[in-house]
Amino acid sequence: MVEQIRIGVFDDHPLFLEGVVHTLNAEPDLEVVGRGATADDAVRFAESTLPDLVLLDLTMPGGGLNAARLISAACPVVKIVVLTASAEEDDLLGALRAGARGYVVKGVASRQLVSVIRSVHAGEVYVTPSLAAGLLVEMASSTARPRAPTSPFDDLTEREHQVLESLAEGKSNKEIGQTHFLTEKTVKHYITNILQKLQVRNRVEAALLAQRAAGARVER
């Protein structure tokens, strides 16, 4: 059985949104598991569902760039592709700085959009060819290092804190899923997110870090 790429699609033009959803759901390895029309819709969906990838329109209410920044910070395992009518270089740079891994100008063929989604999910970066010249190199040299949080736990979402607490209690993925009404696949996504945010290599190190932090709070 082919493992599906779980996708959220967010655009405030209903007809265009329906067309994209129909195109993606026609592919055996793609599944649209959420949709919406605003940046808030996109951020809430990403944080609650942790899909594999989200497609964002730049000009939807709340702003696609704002959604990309928030999703990139809260859910680093979620890949972001901007699907927009803008062919402006400033918008492209803004999207890449906000954490997007793909930038596609509307009007692209359905087959090409599907190919972009698969390549970004596989870890590649895609930019519409007419905008690509030199910009990725510029981004690589000019992107500022992310801020260092006061505590590595500050950037965890409420759900990630819950999963981490269960992890620190020694629960398996199946047990964590049963406790918080999540599938095992979703639990794995959350744990991957947690490991990246805490900058640890495995679940044991994450559990030890959580236990030390809990101990420090008790001592205070």
BELHUCOR-V518597 format. One line per field, one symbol per residue. ss: DSSP state (h for helix, s for strand, l for the rest). phi: phi as a letter, one per 40 degrees, with the letter a starting at -180 (. if undefined). A space follows every 50 residues. Layout:
# BELHUCOR-V518597
ss->???
phi->???
This chain:
# BELHUCOR-V518597
ss->llllsssssslllhhhhhhhhhhhhllllssssssslshhhhhhhhhhhl llssssllllsllhhhhhhhhhhhllllssssssllllhhhhhhhhhlll lssssllllhhhhhhhhhhhhllllsslhhhhllhhhhhhhhllllllll lllllllhhhhhhhhhhhllllhhhhhhhhlllhhhhhhhhhhhhhhhll llhhhhhhhhhhhhhhhhhl
phi->.cccccbbbbacbdccdcccdcccccccbbacbaaabbccdcccccccbf ccabbbccbcdggcccccccccccbccccbbcbaccbccccccccccchc babbcdhccdcccccccccccchcbbbddcbcdgcccccccbcccccccd bccccccdcccccccccccgccdccccccbfbccccdcccccdcccccfb cacccccccccccccccccc
